[in-house]
Amino acid sequence: MSEEFILGLEPGDLIPADMLEDSQGELGLLAPDEEALLRHYRRLDVPTRAAVVQLVSRAAGPEPEPEVAKQIGRSRGRVRK
């Protein structure tokens, strides 16, 4: 499904700039603290953004294993934690 369809635009129409600028927080997709973090993050230069992403990734720990991979492991007789 295309963005144009969702927004009720004709194929090939450009998405209005004001629709692209709406913050996700105003749409109810982000908690206030997430919106504040994103707003500050966007003001950073690229090298600082990269450093912040690396720092947060390390602090958050390893990514959880997707459920599909866990199910495959079980079906092969392996149990993953």
PyMOL Python script that loads the backbone (N, CA, C, O; Angstrom):
from pymol import cmd

cmd.read_pdbstr("""\
ATOM      1  N   MET A   1       0.848  -1.161   0.000  1.00  0.00           N
ATOM      2  CA  MET A   1       0.000   0.000   0.000  1.00  0.00           C
ATOM      3  C   MET A   1       0.903   1.236   0.000  1.00  0.00           C
ATOM      4  O   MET A   1       1.837   1.320   0.797  1.00  0.00           O
ATOM      5  N   SER A   2       0.635   2.170  -0.868  1.00  0.00           N
ATOM      6  CA  SER A   2       1.485   3.351  -0.986  1.00  0.00           C
ATOM      7  C   SER A   2       1.045   4.464  -0.039  1.00  0.00           C
ATOM      8  O   SER A   2      -0.083   4.478   0.455  1.00  0.00           O
ATOM      9  N   GLU A   3       1.970   5.398   0.201  1.00  0.00           N
ATOM     10  CA  GLU A   3       1.641   6.563   1.026  1.00  0.00           C
ATOM     11  C   GLU A   3       0.529   7.381   0.380  1.00  0.00           C
ATOM     12  O   GLU A   3      -0.352   7.904   1.062  1.00  0.00           O
ATOM     13  N   GLU A   4       0.585   7.482  -0.954  1.00  0.00           N
ATOM     14  CA  GLU A   4      -0.431   8.263  -1.661  1.00  0.00           C
ATOM     15  C   GLU A   4      -1.828   7.705  -1.394  1.00  0.00           C
ATOM     16  O   GLU A   4      -2.768   8.457  -1.136  1.00  0.00           O
ATOM     17  N   PHE A   5      -1.953   6.384  -1.458  1.00  0.00           N
ATOM     18  CA  PHE A   5      -3.248   5.744  -1.222  1.00  0.00           C
ATOM     19  C   PHE A   5      -3.740   6.022   0.189  1.00  0.00           C
ATOM     20  O   PHE A   5      -4.897   6.389   0.391  1.00  0.00           O
ATOM     21  N   ILE A   6      -2.844   5.844   1.176  1.00  0.00           N
ATOM     22  CA  ILE A   6      -3.212   6.050   2.576  1.00  0.00           C
ATOM     23  C   ILE A   6      -3.666   7.488   2.816  1.00  0.00           C
ATOM     24  O   ILE A   6      -4.605   7.731   3.574  1.00  0.00           O
ATOM     25  N   LEU A   7      -2.992   8.439   2.165  1.00  0.00           N
ATOM     26  CA  LEU A   7      -3.311   9.856   2.357  1.00  0.00           C
ATOM     27  C   LEU A   7      -4.436  10.336   1.446  1.00  0.00           C
ATOM     28  O   LEU A   7      -4.854  11.490   1.533  1.00  0.00           O
ATOM     29  N   GLY A   8      -4.923   9.469   0.584  1.00  0.00           N
ATOM     30  CA  GLY A   8      -6.003   9.844  -0.316  1.00  0.00           C
ATOM     31  C   GLY A   8      -5.545  10.687  -1.489  1.00  0.00           C
ATOM     32  O   GLY A   8      -6.328  11.467  -2.031  1.00  0.00           O
ATOM     33  N   LEU A   9      -4.295  10.545  -1.889  1.00  0.00           N
ATOM     34  CA  LEU A   9      -3.757  11.300  -3.017  1.00  0.00           C
ATOM     35  C   LEU A   9      -3.812  10.456  -4.282  1.00  0.00           C
ATOM     36  O   LEU A   9      -3.936   9.233  -4.218  1.00  0.00           O
ATOM     37  N   GLU A  10      -3.721  11.103  -5.404  1.00  0.00           N
ATOM     38  CA  GLU A  10      -3.656  10.413  -6.685  1.00  0.00           C
ATOM     39  C   GLU A  10      -2.226   9.915  -6.920  1.00  0.00           C
ATOM     40  O   GLU A  10      -1.279  10.537  -6.440  1.00  0.00           O
ATOM     41  N   PRO A  11      -2.050   8.796  -7.655  1.00  0.00           N
ATOM     42  CA  PRO A  11      -0.699   8.319  -7.960  1.00  0.00           C
ATOM     43  C   PRO A  11       0.128   9.428  -8.614  1.00  0.00           C
ATOM     44  O   PRO A  11      -0.330  10.100  -9.538  1.00  0.00           O
ATOM     45  N   GLY A  12       1.339   9.600  -8.121  1.00  0.00           N
ATOM     46  CA  GLY A  12       2.234  10.618  -8.663  1.00  0.00           C
ATOM     47  C   GLY A  12       2.154  11.957  -7.951  1.00  0.00           C
ATOM     48  O   GLY A  12       3.042  12.794  -8.117  1.00  0.00           O
ATOM     49  N   ASP A  13       1.090  12.183  -7.146  1.00  0.00           N
ATOM     50  CA  ASP A  13       0.993  13.426  -6.377  1.00  0.00           C
ATOM     51  C   ASP A  13       2.095  13.457  -5.331  1.00  0.00           C
ATOM     52  O   ASP A  13       2.466  12.421  -4.779  1.00  0.00           O
ATOM     53  N   LEU A  14       2.611  14.636  -5.062  1.00  0.00           N
ATOM     54  CA  LEU A  14       3.600  14.790  -4.005  1.00  0.00           C
ATOM     55  C   LEU A  14       2.898  14.876  -2.657  1.00  0.00           C
ATOM     56  O   LEU A  14       1.813  15.444  -2.540  1.00  0.00           O
ATOM     57  N   ILE A  15       3.535  14.303  -1.645  1.00  0.00           N
ATOM     58  CA  ILE A  15       2.983  14.388  -0.298  1.00  0.00           C
ATOM     59  C   ILE A  15       3.246  15.801   0.206  1.00  0.00           C
ATOM     60  O   ILE A  15       4.385  16.264   0.162  1.00  0.00           O
ATOM     61  N   PRO A  16       2.204  16.502   0.688  1.00  0.00           N
ATOM     62  CA  PRO A  16       2.396  17.879   1.168  1.00  0.00           C
ATOM     63  C   PRO A  16       3.449  17.948   2.264  1.00  0.00           C
ATOM     64  O   PRO A  16       3.489  17.101   3.156  1.00  0.00           O
ATOM     65  N   ALA A  17       4.303  18.968   2.188  1.00  0.00           N
ATOM     66  CA  ALA A  17       5.413  19.117   3.132  1.00  0.00           C
ATOM     67  C   ALA A  17       4.941  19.154   4.580  1.00  0.00           C
ATOM     68  O   ALA A  17       5.612  18.612   5.458  1.00  0.00           O
ATOM     69  N   ASP A  18       3.785  19.789   4.847  1.00  0.00           N
ATOM     70  CA  ASP A  18       3.319  19.870   6.225  1.00  0.00           C
ATOM     71  C   ASP A  18       2.983  18.492   6.798  1.00  0.00           C
ATOM     72  O   ASP A  18       3.064  18.294   8.011  1.00  0.00           O
ATOM     73  N   MET A  19       2.610  17.546   5.950  1.00  0.00           N
ATOM     74  CA  MET A  19       2.350  16.181   6.428  1.00  0.00           C
ATOM     75  C   MET A  19       3.648  15.475   6.797  1.00  0.00           C
ATOM     76  O   MET A  19       3.666  14.635   7.697  1.00  0.00           O
ATOM     77  N   LEU A  20       4.717  15.807   6.114  1.00  0.00           N
ATOM     78  CA  LEU A  20       6.006  15.178   6.390  1.00  0.00           C
ATOM     79  C   LEU A  20       6.665  15.755   7.626  1.00  0.00           C
ATOM     80  O   LEU A  20       7.525  15.107   8.223  1.00  0.00           O
ATOM     81  N   GLU A  21       6.281  16.959   8.022  1.00  0.00           N
ATOM     82  CA  GLU A  21       6.925  17.635   9.144  1.00  0.00           C
ATOM     83  C   GLU A  21       6.251  17.361  10.474  1.00  0.00           C
ATOM     84  O   GLU A  21       6.813  17.700  11.515  1.00  0.00           O
ATOM     85  N   ASP A  22       5.064  16.759  10.483  1.00  0.00           N
ATOM     86  CA  ASP A  22       4.383  16.470  11.741  1.00  0.00           C
ATOM     87  C   ASP A  22       5.242  15.545  12.580  1.00  0.00           C
ATOM     88  O   ASP A  22       5.751  14.533  12.099  1.00  0.00           O
ATOM     89  N   SER A  23       5.394  15.914  13.852  1.00  0.00           N
ATOM     90  CA  SER A  23       6.188  15.039  14.721  1.00  0.00           C
ATOM     91  C   SER A  23       5.369  13.803  15.061  1.00  0.00           C
ATOM     92  O   SER A  23       4.142  13.861  15.128  1.00  0.00           O
ATOM     93  N   GLN A  24       6.043  12.707  15.272  1.00  0.00           N
ATOM     94  CA  GLN A  24       5.345  11.468  15.606  1.00  0.00           C
ATOM     95  C   GLN A  24       4.654  11.579  16.948  1.00  0.00           C
ATOM     96  O   GLN A  24       3.633  10.932  17.179  1.00  0.00           O
ATOM     97  N   GLY A  25       5.199  12.393  17.835  1.00  0.00           N
ATOM     98  CA  GLY A  25       4.589  12.576  19.140  1.00  0.00           C
ATOM     99  C   GLY A  25       3.207  13.173  19.036  1.00  0.00           C
ATOM    100  O   GLY A  25       2.305  12.795  19.782  1.00  0.00           O
ATOM    101  N   GLU A  26       3.033  14.104  18.115  1.00  0.00           N
ATOM    102  CA  GLU A  26       1.726  14.719  17.936  1.00  0.00           C
ATOM    103  C   GLU A  26       0.723  13.720  17.373  1.00  0.00           C
ATOM    104  O   GLU A  26      -0.486  13.899  17.524  1.00  0.00           O
ATOM    105  N   LEU A  27       1.211  12.686  16.734  1.00  0.00           N
ATOM    106  CA  LEU A  27       0.344  11.651  16.202  1.00  0.00           C
ATOM    107  C   LEU A  27       0.060  10.570  17.243  1.00  0.00           C
ATOM    108  O   LEU A  27      -0.681   9.623  16.975  1.00  0.00           O
ATOM    109  N   GLY A  28       0.648  10.713  18.426  1.00  0.00           N
ATOM    110  CA  GLY A  28       0.430   9.751  19.500  1.00  0.00           C
ATOM    111  C   GLY A  28       1.270   8.501  19.374  1.00  0.00           C
ATOM    112  O   GLY A  28       0.959   7.485  19.996  1.00  0.00           O
ATOM    113  N   LEU A  29       2.342   8.551  18.571  1.00  0.00           N
ATOM    114  CA  LEU A  29       3.173   7.369  18.365  1.00  0.00           C
ATOM    115  C   LEU A  29       4.358   7.304  19.315  1.00  0.00           C
ATOM    116  O   LEU A  29       4.941   6.237  19.506  1.00  0.00           O
ATOM    117  N   LEU A  30       4.721   8.439  19.916  1.00  0.00           N
ATOM    118  CA  LEU A  30       5.859   8.471  20.819  1.00  0.00           C
ATOM    119  C   LEU A  30       5.432   8.989  22.186  1.00  0.00           C
ATOM    120  O   LEU A  30       4.569   9.860  22.297  1.00  0.00           O
ATOM    121  N   ALA A  31       6.054   8.439  23.223  1.00  0.00           N
ATOM    122  CA  ALA A  31       5.859   8.959  24.565  1.00  0.00           C
ATOM    123  C   ALA A  31       6.577  10.311  24.653  1.00  0.00           C
ATOM    124  O   ALA A  31       7.491  10.565  23.868  1.00  0.00           O
ATOM    125  N   PRO A  32       6.192  11.171  25.576  1.00  0.00           N
ATOM    126  CA  PRO A  32       6.835  12.485  25.671  1.00  0.00           C
ATOM    127  C   PRO A  32       8.354  12.423  25.815  1.00  0.00           C
ATOM    128  O   PRO A  32       9.059  13.242  25.225  1.00  0.00           O
ATOM    129  N   ASP A  33       8.868  11.466  26.590  1.00  0.00           N
ATOM    130  CA  ASP A  33      10.320  11.374  26.733  1.00  0.00           C
ATOM    131  C   ASP A  33      10.976  10.943  25.428  1.00  0.00           C
ATOM    132  O   ASP A  33      12.072  11.405  25.109  1.00  0.00           O
ATOM    133  N   GLU A  34      10.319  10.059  24.662  1.00  0.00           N
ATOM    134  CA  GLU A  34      10.861   9.647  23.365  1.00  0.00           C
ATOM    135  C   GLU A  34      10.860  10.814  22.382  1.00  0.00           C
ATOM    136  O   GLU A  34      11.809  10.990  21.618  1.00  0.00           O
ATOM    137  N   GLU A  35       9.804  11.599  22.405  1.00  0.00           N
ATOM    138  CA  GLU A  35       9.729  12.757  21.526  1.00  0.00           C
ATOM    139  C   GLU A  35      10.837  13.751  21.853  1.00  0.00           C
ATOM    140  O   GLU A  35      11.457  14.305  20.946  1.00  0.00           O
ATOM    141  N   ALA A  36      11.094  13.985  23.147  1.00  0.00           N
ATOM    142  CA  ALA A  36      12.159  14.909  23.551  1.00  0.00           C
ATOM    143  C   ALA A  36      13.522  14.385  23.099  1.00  0.00           C
ATOM    144  O   ALA A  36      14.343  15.150  22.593  1.00  0.00           O
ATOM    145  N   LEU A  37      13.765  13.089  23.280  1.00  0.00           N
ATOM    146  CA  LEU A  37      15.032  12.507  22.841  1.00  0.00           C
ATOM    147  C   LEU A  37      15.222  12.655  21.337  1.00  0.00           C
ATOM    148  O   LEU A  37      16.306  13.011  20.876  1.00  0.00           O
ATOM    149  N   LEU A  38      14.179  12.384  20.583  1.00  0.00           N
ATOM    150  CA  LEU A  38      14.257  12.491  19.134  1.00  0.00           C
ATOM    151  C   LEU A  38      14.503  13.936  18.701  1.00  0.00           C
ATOM    152  O   LEU A  38      15.304  14.191  17.802  1.00  0.00           O
ATOM    153  N   ARG A  39      13.815  14.871  19.339  1.00  0.00           N
ATOM    154  CA  ARG A  39      13.993  16.282  19.004  1.00  0.00           C
ATOM    155  C   ARG A  39      15.435  16.717  19.243  1.00  0.00           C
ATOM    156  O   ARG A  39      16.012  17.417  18.411  1.00  0.00           O
ATOM    157  N   HIS A  40      16.024  16.314  20.367  1.00  0.00           N
ATOM    158  CA  HIS A  40      17.415  16.666  20.669  1.00  0.00           C
ATOM    159  C   HIS A  40      18.377  15.936  19.735  1.00  0.00           C
ATOM    160  O   HIS A  40      19.357  16.518  19.269  1.00  0.00           O
ATOM    161  N   TYR A  41      18.099  14.669  19.464  1.00  0.00           N
ATOM    162  CA  TYR A  41      18.941  13.864  18.579  1.00  0.00           C
ATOM    163  C   TYR A  41      19.046  14.511  17.192  1.00  0.00           C
ATOM    164  O   TYR A  41      20.125  14.554  16.601  1.00  0.00           O
ATOM    165  N   ARG A  42      17.940  15.003  16.691  1.00  0.00           N
ATOM    166  CA  ARG A  42      17.926  15.610  15.357  1.00  0.00           C
ATOM    167  C   ARG A  42      18.759  16.880  15.278  1.00  0.00           C
ATOM    168  O   ARG A  42      19.132  17.299  14.182  1.00  0.00           O
ATOM    169  N   ARG A  43      19.058  17.497  16.405  1.00  0.00           N
ATOM    170  CA  ARG A  43      19.887  18.706  16.407  1.00  0.00           C
ATOM    171  C   ARG A  43      21.381  18.387  16.397  1.00  0.00           C
ATOM    172  O   ARG A  43      22.198  19.291  16.222  1.00  0.00           O
ATOM    173  N   LEU A  44      21.749  17.130  16.578  1.00  0.00           N
ATOM    174  CA  LEU A  44      23.150  16.732  16.629  1.00  0.00           C
ATOM    175  C   LEU A  44      23.745  16.622  15.234  1.00  0.00           C
ATOM    176  O   LEU A  44      23.036  16.380  14.257  1.00  0.00           O
ATOM    177  N   ASP A  45      25.079  16.806  15.156  1.00  0.00           N
ATOM    178  CA  ASP A  45      25.754  16.570  13.880  1.00  0.00           C
ATOM    179  C   ASP A  45      25.918  15.061  13.685  1.00  0.00           C
ATOM    180  O   ASP A  45      25.733  14.286  14.624  1.00  0.00           O
ATOM    181  N   VAL A  46      26.261  14.655  12.478  1.00  0.00           N
ATOM    182  CA  VAL A  46      26.299  13.226  12.124  1.00  0.00           C
ATOM    183  C   VAL A  46      27.272  12.424  12.993  1.00  0.00           C
ATOM    184  O   VAL A  46      26.886  11.360  13.479  1.00  0.00           O
ATOM    185  N   PRO A  47      28.514  12.873  13.216  1.00  0.00           N
ATOM    186  CA  PRO A  47      29.404  12.073  14.064  1.00  0.00           C
ATOM    187  C   PRO A  47      28.877  11.896  15.490  1.00  0.00           C
ATOM    188  O   PRO A  47      29.033  10.830  16.087  1.00  0.00           O
ATOM    189  N   THR A  48      28.260  12.934  16.024  1.00  0.00           N
ATOM    190  CA  THR A  48      27.710  12.828  17.373  1.00  0.00           C
ATOM    191  C   THR A  48      26.523  11.882  17.388  1.00  0.00           C
ATOM    192  O   THR A  48      26.346  11.125  18.343  1.00  0.00           O
ATOM    193  N   ARG A  49      25.701  11.915  16.336  1.00  0.00           N
ATOM    194  CA  ARG A  49      24.582  10.968  16.240  1.00  0.00           C
ATOM    195  C   ARG A  49      25.102   9.539  16.261  1.00  0.00           C
ATOM    196  O   ARG A  49      24.553   8.686  16.959  1.00  0.00           O
ATOM    197  N   ALA A  50      26.160   9.273  15.497  1.00  0.00           N
ATOM    198  CA  ALA A  50      26.732   7.922  15.441  1.00  0.00           C
ATOM    199  C   ALA A  50      27.210   7.484  16.822  1.00  0.00           C
ATOM    200  O   ALA A  50      27.010   6.335  17.216  1.00  0.00           O
ATOM    201  N   ALA A  51      27.838   8.397  17.553  1.00  0.00           N
ATOM    202  CA  ALA A  51      28.324   8.080  18.896  1.00  0.00           C
ATOM    203  C   ALA A  51      27.160   7.798  19.843  1.00  0.00           C
ATOM    204  O   ALA A  51      27.236   6.884  20.664  1.00  0.00           O
ATOM    205  N   VAL A  52      26.093   8.573  19.733  1.00  0.00           N
ATOM    206  CA  VAL A  52      24.920   8.377  20.582  1.00  0.00           C
ATOM    207  C   VAL A  52      24.270   7.025  20.297  1.00  0.00           C
ATOM    208  O   VAL A  52      23.889   6.310  21.224  1.00  0.00           O
ATOM    209  N   VAL A  53      24.143   6.676  19.027  1.00  0.00           N
ATOM    210  CA  VAL A  53      23.548   5.385  18.661  1.00  0.00           C
ATOM    211  C   VAL A  53      24.376   4.243  19.226  1.00  0.00           C
ATOM    212  O   VAL A  53      23.826   3.272  19.745  1.00  0.00           O
ATOM    213  N   GLN A  54      25.690   4.354  19.130  1.00  0.00           N
ATOM    214  CA  GLN A  54      26.561   3.305  19.655  1.00  0.00           C
ATOM    215  C   GLN A  54      26.436   3.202  21.173  1.00  0.00           C
ATOM    216  O   GLN A  54      26.376   2.099  21.717  1.00  0.00           O
ATOM    217  N   LEU A  55      26.396   4.337  21.853  1.00  0.00           N
ATOM    218  CA  LEU A  55      26.259   4.355  23.299  1.00  0.00           C
ATOM    219  C   LEU A  55      24.941   3.722  23.747  1.00  0.00           C
ATOM    220  O   LEU A  55      24.926   2.899  24.663  1.00  0.00           O
ATOM    221  N   VAL A  56      23.846   4.101  23.107  1.00  0.00           N
ATOM    222  CA  VAL A  56      22.540   3.567  23.480  1.00  0.00           C
ATOM    223  C   VAL A  56      22.459   2.079  23.168  1.00  0.00           C
ATOM    224  O   VAL A  56      21.878   1.314  23.939  1.00  0.00           O
ATOM    225  N   SER A  57      23.036   1.662  22.045  1.00  0.00           N
ATOM    226  CA  SER A  57      23.039   0.236  21.688  1.00  0.00           C
ATOM    227  C   SER A  57      23.758  -0.587  22.736  1.00  0.00           C
ATOM    228  O   SER A  57      23.285  -1.653  23.132  1.00  0.00           O
ATOM    229  N   ARG A  58      24.902  -0.094  23.188  1.00  0.00           N
ATOM    230  CA  ARG A  58      25.656  -0.820  24.228  1.00  0.00           C
ATOM    231  C   ARG A  58      24.893  -0.848  25.543  1.00  0.00           C
ATOM    232  O   ARG A  58      24.862  -1.874  26.222  1.00  0.00           O
ATOM    233  N   ALA A  59      24.277   0.274  25.906  1.00  0.00           N
ATOM    234  CA  ALA A  59      23.544   0.344  27.170  1.00  0.00           C
ATOM    235  C   ALA A  59      22.321  -0.572  27.156  1.00  0.00           C
ATOM    236  O   ALA A  59      21.960  -1.142  28.185  1.00  0.00           O
ATOM    237  N   ALA A  60      21.683  -0.714  25.994  1.00  0.00           N
ATOM    238  CA  ALA A  60      20.472  -1.523  25.888  1.00  0.00           C
ATOM    239  C   ALA A  60      20.766  -3.014  25.894  1.00  0.00           C
ATOM    240  O   ALA A  60      19.881  -3.815  26.195  1.00  0.00           O
ATOM    241  N   GLY A  61      21.982  -3.395  25.569  1.00  0.00           N
ATOM    242  CA  GLY A  61      22.325  -4.808  25.541  1.00  0.00           C
ATOM    243  C   GLY A  61      21.989  -5.439  24.201  1.00  0.00           C
ATOM    244  O   GLY A  61      21.578  -4.748  23.268  1.00  0.00           O
ATOM    245  N   PRO A  62      22.162  -6.755  24.104  1.00  0.00           N
ATOM    246  CA  PRO A  62      21.938  -7.426  22.822  1.00  0.00           C
ATOM    247  C   PRO A  62      20.475  -7.381  22.401  1.00  0.00           C
ATOM    248  O   PRO A  62      19.565  -7.326  23.228  1.00  0.00           O
ATOM    249  N   GLU A  63      20.284  -7.406  21.092  1.00  0.00           N
ATOM    250  CA  GLU A  63      18.926  -7.435  20.531  1.00  0.00           C
ATOM    251  C   GLU A  63      18.273  -8.755  20.919  1.00  0.00           C
ATOM    252  O   GLU A  63      18.926  -9.799  20.894  1.00  0.00           O
ATOM    253  N   PRO A  64      16.987  -8.720  21.280  1.00  0.00           N
ATOM    254  CA  PRO A  64      16.307  -9.994  21.557  1.00  0.00           C
ATOM    255  C   PRO A  64      16.192 -10.814  20.285  1.00  0.00           C
ATOM    256  O   PRO A  64      16.030 -10.274  19.190  1.00  0.00           O
ATOM    257  N   GLU A  65      16.278 -12.101  20.444  1.00  0.00           N
ATOM    258  CA  GLU A  65      16.188 -12.991  19.293  1.00  0.00           C
ATOM    259  C   GLU A  65      14.748 -13.024  18.787  1.00  0.00           C
ATOM    260  O   GLU A  65      13.826 -13.160  19.591  1.00  0.00           O
ATOM    261  N   PRO A  66      14.533 -12.905  17.487  1.00  0.00           N
ATOM    262  CA  PRO A  66      13.158 -12.948  16.963  1.00  0.00           C
ATOM    263  C   PRO A  66      12.484 -14.273  17.268  1.00  0.00           C
ATOM    264  O   PRO A  66      13.148 -15.308  17.322  1.00  0.00           O
ATOM    265  N   GLU A  67      11.178 -14.254  17.466  1.00  0.00           N
ATOM    266  CA  GLU A  67      10.417 -15.461  17.778  1.00  0.00           C
ATOM    267  C   GLU A  67      10.587 -16.540  16.713  1.00  0.00           C
ATOM    268  O   GLU A  67      10.634 -17.724  17.049  1.00  0.00           O
ATOM    269  N   VAL A  68      10.679 -16.170  15.459  1.00  0.00           N
ATOM    270  CA  VAL A  68      10.813 -17.148  14.378  1.00  0.00           C
ATOM    271  C   VAL A  68      12.086 -17.960  14.565  1.00  0.00           C
ATOM    272  O   VAL A  68      12.071 -19.180  14.402  1.00  0.00           O
ATOM    273  N   ALA A  69      13.187 -17.298  14.905  1.00  0.00           N
ATOM    274  CA  ALA A  69      14.455 -18.006  15.111  1.00  0.00           C
ATOM    275  C   ALA A  69      14.352 -18.953  16.298  1.00  0.00           C
ATOM    276  O   ALA A  69      14.899 -20.056  16.260  1.00  0.00           O
ATOM    277  N   LYS A  70      13.656 -18.533  17.355  1.00  0.00           N
ATOM    278  CA  LYS A  70      13.479 -19.404  18.517  1.00  0.00           C
ATOM    279  C   LYS A  70      12.689 -20.652  18.135  1.00  0.00           C
ATOM    280  O   LYS A  70      13.035 -21.759  18.546  1.00  0.00           O
ATOM    281  N   GLN A  71      11.626 -20.472  17.345  1.00  0.00           N
ATOM    282  CA  GLN A  71      10.791 -21.603  16.939  1.00  0.00           C
ATOM    283  C   GLN A  71      11.572 -22.559  16.056  1.00  0.00           C
ATOM    284  O   GLN A  71      11.408 -23.772  16.187  1.00  0.00           O
ATOM    285  N   ILE A  72      12.416 -22.058  15.159  1.00  0.00           N
ATOM    286  CA  ILE A  72      13.235 -22.913  14.297  1.00  0.00           C
ATOM    287  C   ILE A  72      14.193 -23.727  15.146  1.00  0.00           C
ATOM    288  O   ILE A  72      14.373 -24.923  14.914  1.00  0.00           O
ATOM    289  N   GLY A  73      14.808 -23.082  16.131  1.00  0.00           N
ATOM    290  CA  GLY A  73      15.728 -23.788  17.021  1.00  0.00           C
ATOM    291  C   GLY A  73      15.043 -24.905  17.781  1.00  0.00           C
ATOM    292  O   GLY A  73      15.614 -25.982  17.956  1.00  0.00           O
ATOM    293  N   ARG A  74      13.811 -24.658  18.239  1.00  0.00           N
ATOM    294  CA  ARG A  74      13.061 -25.696  18.966  1.00  0.00           C
ATOM    295  C   ARG A  74      12.705 -26.852  18.047  1.00  0.00           C
ATOM    296  O   ARG A  74      12.756 -28.014  18.450  1.00  0.00           O
ATOM    297  N   SER A  75      12.341 -26.527  16.800  1.00  0.00           N
ATOM    298  CA  SER A  75      11.945 -27.594  15.880  1.00  0.00           C
ATOM    299  C   SER A  75      13.129 -28.478  15.501  1.00  0.00           C
ATOM    300  O   SER A  75      12.946 -29.621  15.082  1.00  0.00           O
ATOM    301  N   ARG A  76      14.329 -27.953  15.646  1.00  0.00           N
ATOM    302  CA  ARG A  76      15.536 -28.741  15.348  1.00  0.00           C
ATOM    303  C   ARG A  76      16.111 -29.388  16.596  1.00  0.00           C
ATOM    304  O   ARG A  76      17.196 -29.969  16.557  1.00  0.00           O
ATOM    305  N   GLY A  77      15.383 -29.290  17.708  1.00  0.00           N
ATOM    306  CA  GLY A  77      15.833 -29.928  18.926  1.00  0.00           C
ATOM    307  C   GLY A  77      16.747 -29.081  19.771  1.00  0.00           C
ATOM    308  O   GLY A  77      17.278 -29.556  20.775  1.00  0.00           O
ATOM    309  N   ARG A  78      16.947 -27.821  19.384  1.00  0.00           N
ATOM    310  CA  ARG A  78      17.781 -26.918  20.172  1.00  0.00           C
ATOM    311  C   ARG A  78      16.893 -25.927  20.882  1.00  0.00           C
ATOM    312  O   ARG A  78      15.917 -25.435  20.316  1.00  0.00           O
ATOM    313  N   VAL A  79      17.230 -25.637  22.116  1.00  0.00           N
ATOM    314  CA  VAL A  79      16.496 -24.623  22.863  1.00  0.00           C
ATOM    315  C   VAL A  79      17.422 -23.450  23.066  1.00  0.00           C
ATOM    316  O   VAL A  79      18.515 -23.606  23.611  1.00  0.00           O
ATOM    317  N   ARG A  80      16.994 -22.262  22.630  1.00  0.00           N
ATOM    318  CA  ARG A  80      17.812 -21.058  22.783  1.00  0.00           C
ATOM    319  C   ARG A  80      17.236 -20.194  23.878  1.00  0.00           C
ATOM    320  O   ARG A  80      16.019 -20.124  24.052  1.00  0.00           O
ATOM    321  N   LYS A  81      18.092 -19.549  24.600  1.00  0.00           N
ATOM    322  CA  LYS A  81      17.643 -18.652  25.672  1.00  0.00           C
ATOM    323  C   LYS A  81      17.931 -17.233  25.285  1.00  0.00           C
ATOM    324  O   LYS A  81      17.632 -16.313  26.046  1.00  0.00           O
TER     325      LYS A  81
END
""", "prot")
cmd.dss("prot")
cmd.show_as("cartoon", "prot")
cmd.util.cbc("prot")
cmd.orient("prot")
